[in-house]
Amino acid sequence: MFTSLPSPVLIAHRGASAHAPENTLAAFNLAVSQGAPAIELDVQLTADDSVVVFHDRTLSRTTDGYGKIRQHSLSQLKKLHAGAAFGSAYPIARIPTLEEVFNDLDPDVYLNIELKNINSPFDTLPERTANLLSKYHAEKRVLISSFNPIALSRMAHLCPMIPRGILLHKPSWVDFYLSVPGLLMRYQTINISFSCVTKFRVNSLHKKGKKVFVYTLNHPEDIQFALGCGVDGFFTDDPALGLRTLSGSGYNYE
C-alpha cells in the first residue's frame, strides 16, 4: 500500500484548492503540475445517480447554483459555474464526474476518494464508485475514505483489495478507536484532523499497523509539527507550499 509514493505522502486536498476551484479538473491538474503525487477528492450522487466530484451537500458555496446537489440531475449541474469563488479567473470550471477525472488525469496519479454519503449511508454510491474503479483498472492507485463506517464496510465487500481510511475529527474519537482494536482492524489508514495529532496517538496507531494521515495543513509550522509526530502523510490545499516545507525540513521529495 502506497509503496509507489514518496514518504511522507503529500495529498492535494480537493486538488490545489488554495489556488483553483476545489474539486475541479483545473485544481487537480494544477496540483499535478506543482508536483503533488496524490489528490484527495469527494464524490456523491446526483438525482439521476451519476457519481460527481463535489464536497458540500448544497451548491451555493462553490457554484452559482442553489439547493441540494442530490436534487439536481447531471445535466443541470453541468450548467453551473464551479469556479464562482474565484470570480472570473476560471470561467469554464464545471463540476466533474468521477469518470471525467479518470479520463483526464494520468494513471500515475494516486487518488484518495472520499465517499460523501453520511446522510444517505445506504445509497448506491459505493457500488457505482466501485464499478468505475473496475472500469478504469484503478484499484491499485486509490484509497477510499469516509466519515461513514457503513459506506466503508460496503466498499470492503465490493473491493476488498482497495485500502480504506476512516476519517476522525475529534481527539475523543481517535482515543475511542484505539480502545476498541476491532474497529481499527477494518481500516488501513486513520485520517485524523490536526487537533488530534500527538506523538502518543500517532505511535499508538502505528503499533496497531495503521498509516496515519492528517488534514488539512496549510501552514509550514503545522506541517512540521505533524511530521515531528511521525505522521505518514498530510492533506494540504496548497501543494506547492507543502513541497517547499518538506524540502526545507530535509526531505528529499522526488
CORVEN-V157669 format. One record per run of one state. SS is the DSSP state (a for helix, b for strand, c for the rest). FROM is the first residue (numbers start at 1). LEN is the number of residues. If there is no record, write none. Layout:
SS | FROM | LEN
SS | FROM | LEN
This chain:
c | 1 | 8
b | 9 | 5
c | 14 | 11
a | 25 | 10
c | 35 | 3
b | 38 | 8
c | 46 | 5
b | 51 | 3
c | 54 | 4
b | 58 | 1
c | 59 | 9
b | 68 | 1
a | 69 | 3
c | 72 | 2
a | 74 | 4
c | 78 | 6
a | 84 | 3
c | 87 | 10
b | 97 | 1
a | 98 | 7
c | 105 | 5
b | 110 | 6
c | 116 | 9
a | 125 | 11
c | 136 | 3
a | 139 | 3
b | 142 | 5
c | 147 | 2
a | 149 | 10
c | 159 | 4
b | 163 | 6
c | 169 | 2
a | 171 | 9
c | 180 | 1
a | 181 | 4
c | 185 | 4
b | 189 | 5
a | 194 | 3
c | 197 | 2
a | 199 | 9
c | 208 | 3
b | 211 | 5
c | 216 | 4
a | 220 | 9
c | 229 | 4
b | 233 | 4
c | 237 | 2
a | 239 | 10
c | 249 | 6
